[in-house]
Amino acid sequence: MTDQSSAVCSGVPDFAVLGGGLVGRLVAWLLAGDGHRVALYERGDAAGTGSAAWVAAAMLAPLAEAASAEPLLVELGAASLDAWPRLIAQLPEPVFFQRNGTLVVWHRDDRAEAALLERRIRANAPAPLLAEGNLSTLDAAQLGATEPALAGRFAQGLLLPGEGQLDNRQTLAALAAGLAERGVHTHWNTAVDDGAWPPARVTVDCRGLGAKRALPMLRGIRGEVVRVQASGISLTRSVRMLHPRYPIYIAPKERNVFVIGATEIEGEDMSPMSVRSALELLSAAFAVHPTFGEARILELNTQCRPTLPDHRPSVVWDGETRVAVNGLYRHGFMIAPEVARTAADLCSAVLTRRVADADGFAQWRRDTRWAPMLHLTGEREALGVGA
């Protein structure tokens, strides 16, 4: 793909989207689909190799996240999980998508962790999400029938129905192709500095950690994942193994590729993965199934996820012609469709002057499903700080 991915918009575009990671691509694609003229600026390449989304496991697991995340994030995740198949169906390139649920397993010594996890999920998950199938506790025989590759390896398991995952890199590529298809004027390998905004009627800042000067409370939280190829094992859904110190997840992709992760480390350290982290992740995967001992390591990846103090995403309007979207933390793929749709709707309202002042914004926010993540610049909540 070239920087001029399609016909250049004549005159000033309606929107300049800064940042071409997952959310920036989604927002630009949605706005273009609504009939607007859009330009997108991304400091990295069209593949998205410099974004947090490039490293992500892309699990869509709102029930599993209910053990630690607040209801807003769980509900965003459930709505986005329903939105992903419709979104993927509109993209010009295929994206691997799987919705077979999440299987949680544990060794006998860690059964207390399993009981705690189930209690937390039942206490925190919205009732409609639980009502879709509830949690299923599996004995050894049921577990083996559900996931044959793990037959005989665990005495019990917990099945979280309806959860899913997709291929993160295919999604980025398909969105890039979708931007071209919808006539978005893309500028890859083009950084935009604070204040040096490109011409547009409305600017949409989706730069992630690149927006730290504009959003001082933003910080990076490091994540580490291993990508391996293991031809001797087939998993039909994401698997999480509980452990009091490093619970891990294994997300199976196409062509016998598995993404293995667990670690979450404070700090914007982008250095390579430590030996300790690699050993812990790979040892835990081996404990799930010994075939992983023969897997071939494809990549050891690290990235930092943009995070606000309350771990909520924020969509912030500056009262004039700029909207900022940030703070998706480690929930990026899980919540991105609903965050991006809400941001695109606000952008359209600002462009058409349906939102033109603080009162108009307050009314628009009251009428919006995801009001808690919407802010006006100057509100303390816009920086993720409680009142």
N, C-alpha and C positions, 0 to 999 in steps of 0.2 A: 504494500500500500504506500502511495506517495503522500506527501503533505497535502497536496491538492487532491483529496480523495474523491471529490465529486465536483459538480459545477459550483463555482465560487458565487456566494451570495452577492448580489449587487447592492451597493450602498452599505450602510451600517447594519449589522445583524441585530435581531431582537435581543439575543442573549450571547454573551461570551462566558463559556464555562471554563473555569481554571482548574486544572487537575483532571487527568484521564485515568484514574484508578477505577475501581468498580462503581462507586457512587457517581463520579463525574461522568462516566460513560452512560450509566443508566439515566441520569438527569438529562443529559444532552439528547439521548435517543428518545426519551419520552417527550421532551419539548418539541423536537423535530416532528415526532409523530402527531403532535397536536397542531401541526401546521406552521410552526414558527421557524424563522431563519436563525440558525445556531452556528456558532464557531466554538471549537474546543481547543484548548492549549494545554499541552502536557509536556513536562520537562523530560520524561522518559520516552521509550519507544512505543510503537503501536502494539507490540505484544504485551506490554505491561510488566516487563521483567523487574522494574524498580518499585513496583507497588506492593503493598501488604497483601493484596488479593492474589498475587502470583505465588505466594508461599502458602496460603491458607489451605486447610483441609476441606473447606466448603461444606461442612456438615450443617444440615438444617434440622436442628434438634431442640425445639422449644420445650418439650417435656423434660428432657435431660437437664437443660439449663435452668428449669424451675427450681432445682435443688439449691441454686445459689443466686439466681437473678431475680429482680423484682418483677411484679406482674406486668408492668408496661412492656418490658423487653420480651417476656414470654408471649404476650398477646401480639406484639409486633411480629414475632417469629412465627406464630401460628398463621397470621394473615398472610405473611410473605411466603410461607410454605405453600399455601393454596395459590398464590399468585405466580410462583415460578413456572409451573407447566404452561400457563397461558402466555407468559412472557417469552419463554423458550420457543414456543410454537410460532412466534412472529419473527424470530431471528433467521437470517439467511443461511446460517451454517449450523450443523447439528451440535448439540450439547448433551453429554451423558448426564442423565438424571435418574435417580433411583429413590423409590419411596417404599421401602420394605420394613421400616421401623429401625430402632436401635436396640441391640442386644447388650445388656450389662451382665458381666460375669465377675466372679471373684473366687479366690482360693478359700479353703475352709477357715483359715486363721483370720480372714478379713470379713467374715459374715456380719460382724457388727457394723461395718461400713455400709453394707448393703441395706441393712435395716434402717440405718440413719438416712441413707439416700432416699429410700421409698417414703419414709415419713416426711421428709422435706418436700418431695415432689407433691405428695398428696396435700400437704398444708399450703403450698405456694401456687400450684398450678390453677389457672382459672377453671371453674367447674365445667364449662362446655368442652374444654380440651380433654379433661379426664373422661367426660361422658362419651367421647368418640370411640372408646374401646377399653378404657381404664388400663391399668397396668396389669400385666400378666406375669405371675410368678411361675417359673418353669422348674420342674424336677429334672433329673438327669436325662430321663428318656425323652421328655418333651423338648428339652434343650437340643438333644441330638437330632430329633426330627426337624426342629426349626432351623438349625445350622449344622448340617451333617459334618462339616469339617471339624467341629468341636465336640463331636460325640465322644463320650467317655472321659472328657478332660475336666469337666466341672460338675459338681453335685447339684448346683442350682443356677438359675439365671433370672433376669428380669427383662421382659420384652416391653419396650415402649413403642406402641403401634403407631403407624402413620408417619413417623419421622423419615427424613430423607437426606440426600446429599447430591451434589453434582460435581462436575469437573470444573475446577476454577479456571484453568488455563483455556479450556475450550470456550468457557463463558466470556472471557476477556476477548478472545479472537472473534467470536460470533458477534459481540457487541461492536467491535471495531468495524466488522463488515456491515453491521446494521447501521452504523453512523454513515458510512459511505452510501448505503442504499437510500437513506432518508435525506441525503444531501447536506449533511453536516460538513462544514469547512474545517477540517482537522489540521492542527499544527503540532505534530509530534516533535520531540526533542527541542521544545521551546519553553524555556522557563519564564515565568512572569513574576516580577518582584512586587512587593507591597506598594500600592499607590500608582504603579505604572500599568494601570489597567488598559487592556486593548479596547478599541472603540466598540461600543454596544449600548443599546438602550438600557439593558439590565445586566449586571455582572453577577455570576454565580460562582462562589469560591468553594471548591471541593478539593483543596490541595492537601488535606490531611495534615501531617506534621509540618508541611511547608507553610502552613498558616499560623505558626506559633506567635509571630509578632502581632498578628491581628487578634489572637485569642491566647493571652498569656497563660491561662490556667491549663492549656493543653499540654499533655505529656505523652511520651511514648512508653508502651509496655512491651517488652521483648517477648517474642515467641520463637520456639525452635521446633522444627519438624524434620523427619527423615523420610525420604522417598526411596522405596525399595521395589525390586521386581522379584516376585516369588512364584514360580510356575507350578509348584507342588501343592498349593493350597488355594481353595476357592471359597471366599466369603460372599454371602448374598446381601449383606447389610453392614453398616458400621458397628464395630464392637468396642465397648468400653470395658476396661478391666480396672476394678477398684483396688486401691492400695492407699493406706493412710498417708504416705509421703508423696508418691507420684502416680496417681491414677492416670492411665493412658487411654488414648483412643487409637483405633486402627480403622482407616477409611479405605475400602477397596475401590479402586478405579478400574478403567478398562485396561486390557492387555496385561493383566496380572500385576499391575502397579498398586502399591499400598502406601498411603500416607500415614505416618506414625508420629504422634505428638503428645505432649502433656505439659511441658514447662511453660511457666508464666513468670517473668522476672521483671521487677521494677527497674527502670532505667532505659535510656535510649542508646544502648550499646548495640551497634550493628556489626560487631566483630564476628568471626566465624564461631561455630558451635564448639563448646568445650568438650574435652574427652569425657568428662564425667556425665554430661548430659547425653552424649551419644551412647555411652555404655548403658545408662539407665533406660533410655528409650528402647534400645535394641534388646537388652536383657528382658525387659518387660514383654516385648513382642514375642520373644522366644518362649517366655512362660505361658503365653496364650497358646502357642503352637510351636513345637520344635522345628517344623519345616522352615520357619523364619530364620533358623540358623544357617540355612543354605541360600537365603535370598541374596541378591546382588544389590549393593548400595548404589543408588543412582545419584542422590544428592543429599547433602546435609545443609539445611537452610535455616537462616535466621531473618527476622524482620521485626519492626516495631509498629504496634497498632496505635493510632491516635486515640487518646482517652482523656475524658474530662473527669473531675473529681467524683461526680456522682455516677459515673459509668453509663450515663444516658447519652444517646445521640442528641445533637442540637441542630435545629434549623433556625437561623437568626437573621432577621431583617434589620437593616441599619436605619430605617425610616426614610430612605431615599431610593437609591437604585442598586443596592447590593444585597444579595442573600448569601449567607454562608451555611454550609452543611458540613458537619464534622462530628468526631467523637463516637464513632461506631464501635470502638474497643475491639474485643475479640468476637463480636457478634456480627461482623460485617455481612457475610453472605446470608446469614439467618434472617436479618432484618432489612437488608438493602432495598428490596422492591417497595416496601411501604414507606420507608424513609425517603427514597427518591421520588415516589409518586407525590407524597406530601410536599416535598420541596418544589417539584415542578408545578404543582397547583398554586403554591404561593407565588412563585415567579410569574406565572401567567396573570395572577391577580394584581401583582405590582405593575406589570407591563401595561395592563388595561386600566389601571387606576381604580380598580375595585378595592384595592388596599392602597390608600394614599396618605393616611395619617395614623396616629396612635389609636384613635377610636375605631377607625376602619379595620386596623389590624386586630384589635381586641375582639371585635365582632366576628371577623373571619376565623380567628382562633377558637372562639366559643362554638362555632359551627363545624369544627374539624374534629375528626375522630381522635387524632393523636395530639391533642392540645398540649400535653405536658412537655413535649419536646420542642415546642414553638416559642420563640422569644424575640423580643425587641431589644436592640442594642441599648445598653444602659441598665437593663434589668439584671439583678445579681444572678438570676437563674441562667442567664445566657452564658455565664462562665462555669456553670455547673456547681454553683455555690448556693447553699440553702439560705433562705431568708433570715 
